[in-house]
Amino acid sequence: MASDIKAMTAELARDPSSLVFLELGEALRRVGQLDAASRVLVSGLEQHPDLIGGRDLYARVLVDKGEYARAAQVWGTVLERDARHVGAHKGLGFVSFRGGDLDGALEHLELALAADPTDQSVISALRTVRDAAQELQAEVAPTDAGEDPLFAGLEGAEQGLLLVDDRGRVLGGRLLDRGGREVSEAVAAYLAGAAQEADRTARMLGLGEWRWIVAEGPEANVYVTPPTPETLLLILRDQSVPSGRLAMLAERAGAVARAWLEGQRL
């Protein structure tokens, strides 16, 4: 592989307009040299701006780099040129799913399957997204005696959902540690400070208002988001629950919290 990359690099240096940039970009991507792959593809697309395959490959490199929003933009330009492009729909399906947009993921994957009904990767991805949608619907269960009334009916309400105000006071929900001990008050006080630090950091970097904080650990994952400007919502789930799934749960719990807060003002 290294010798192939060296040879293709030399060929591209001799002829910057060569289509070998596609093979070189893919080879660099496969060995994890993502920055180099990105540079090669950007340069190649400057020479061949209408090459859809190059744009699709560039978007996949961006996904590997974790630049999901930019990848979605690039795939969007692919669909402007070819509305049935399977790779673009697959990619946007993945980005939508990771961002918690199940409807968007299903839409793009179904369009990809319509364009190529034999693509097994699309079939598998559709199965995964549909299973996730069914699981999310099943998480609305009868109220348990241990659940907090604010989040009654939502999965995890008895130990993994917490709503606090911007002064660190618990408004609703309940949080237990791994030993079953109540830690809601302690976490709420810390959470307010963490949110203030996030505000300061976002302002310092010119990022605007922050929308979520995700912490992934060896035993559990935590998702924090402000359902309103004056409150914070924390969701705790075991390590097997990915951040995209946490985002979907947060959207549902956030809607419940906003409705409850509105009712308190009436």
Residue pairs with C-beta under 8 A, 6 or more apart in sequence:
1 27
1 30
1 31
4 27
5 24
5 27
5 28
5 31
8 20
8 23
8 24
8 27
9 24
11 18
11 20
12 18
12 20
12 21
12 24
12 40
16 43
16 47
17 47
17 48
19 44
19 48
19 51
21 40
21 41
21 43
21 44
21 47
21 54
22 44
22 51
22 53
22 54
22 57
24 37
24 40
25 37
25 40
25 41
25 44
25 54
25 57
25 58
25 61
26 37
26 57
28 34
28 36
28 37
28 40
29 37
29 57
29 60
29 61
29 64
34 61
34 64
34 65
35 65
37 61
38 58
38 61
38 62
38 65
41 54
41 57
41 58
41 61
42 58
44 51
44 54
45 51
45 54
45 55
45 58
48 54
50 81
52 78
52 81
52 82
52 85
55 74
55 75
55 77
55 78
56 75
56 78
56 85
56 87
56 88
56 91
58 74
59 71
59 72
59 74
59 75
59 78
59 88
59 91
60 71
60 87
60 91
62 68
62 70
62 71
62 74
63 71
63 91
63 94
63 95
68 95
68 98
68 99
71 91
71 95
72 91
72 92
72 95
75 87
75 88
75 91
75 92
75 95
76 88
76 92
78 85
78 87
78 88
79 85
79 88
79 89
79 92
82 88
84 111
84 114
84 115
85 115
86 112
86 115
86 116
86 119
86 122
89 108
89 109
89 111
89 112
89 115
90 108
90 109
90 112
90 119
90 121
90 122
90 125
92 104
92 108
93 104
93 105
93 106
93 107
93 108
93 109
93 112
93 122
93 125
93 129
94 105
94 125
96 102
96 104
96 105
96 107
96 108
97 105
97 125
97 128
97 129
97 132
97 244
98 242
98 243
98 244
99 244
99 247
100 244
100 245
100 246
100 247
100 248
100 250
100 251
102 129
102 132
102 133
102 136
102 248
105 129
106 126
106 129
106 130
106 133
109 122
109 125
109 126
109 129
110 126
112 119
112 122
113 119
113 122
113 123
113 126
116 122
132 245
132 248
136 245
136 248
136 249
136 252
139 154
139 155
139 249
140 153
140 154
140 155
141 153
141 155
142 153
143 152
143 153
144 157
144 158
146 158
146 159
146 174
147 153
147 157
147 158
147 174
148 157
148 158
148 161
148 172
148 173
148 174
149 172
150 157
150 163
150 171
150 172
150 173
150 256
150 257
150 260
151 157
151 161
151 163
151 172
151 173
151 253
151 256
154 161
154 249
154 252
154 253
154 256
155 249
156 235
156 236
156 237
156 249
157 173
157 174
158 174
159 174
159 175
159 176
159 236
160 175
160 176
160 235
160 236
160 237
161 173
161 174
161 175
161 233
161 234
161 235
161 236
161 253
162 170
162 172
162 173
162 174
162 175
162 184
162 187
162 188
162 191
162 233
162 234
162 236
163 170
163 171
163 172
163 173
163 227
163 231
163 232
163 233
163 234
163 257
164 170
164 171
164 188
164 191
164 192
164 231
164 232
164 234
165 171
165 192
165 230
165 231
165 232
166 192
166 195
166 229
166 230
166 231
166 232
167 192
168 188
168 189
168 190
168 191
168 192
168 193
169 188
170 184
170 185
170 188
171 231
171 261
172 257
172 260
173 184
173 234
174 182
174 184
175 182
175 183
175 184
175 187
175 234
175 236
176 182
176 183
177 183
178 219
178 220
187 234
191 224
191 232
191 234
192 232
194 213
194 224
195 213
195 224
195 226
195 232
198 210
198 213
199 209
199 210
201 207
201 210
202 208
202 209
202 210
210 226
211 225
211 226
212 223
212 224
212 225
212 247
212 250
213 222
213 223
213 224
213 225
214 221
214 222
214 223
214 224
214 243
214 246
215 221
215 222
215 224
216 239
216 243
217 239
218 239
219 238
219 239
220 236
220 237
220 238
220 239
221 236
221 237
221 238
221 239
221 241
221 242
221 243
221 246
222 234
222 235
222 236
223 234
223 235
223 237
223 243
223 246
223 247
223 249
223 250
224 232
224 233
224 234
224 235
225 232
225 233
225 250
225 254
226 232
226 233
227 233
227 253
227 254
227 255
227 257
227 258
227 261
228 257
228 258
228 261
231 257
231 261
233 250
233 253
233 254
233 257
235 246
235 249
235 250
235 253
237 245
237 246
237 249
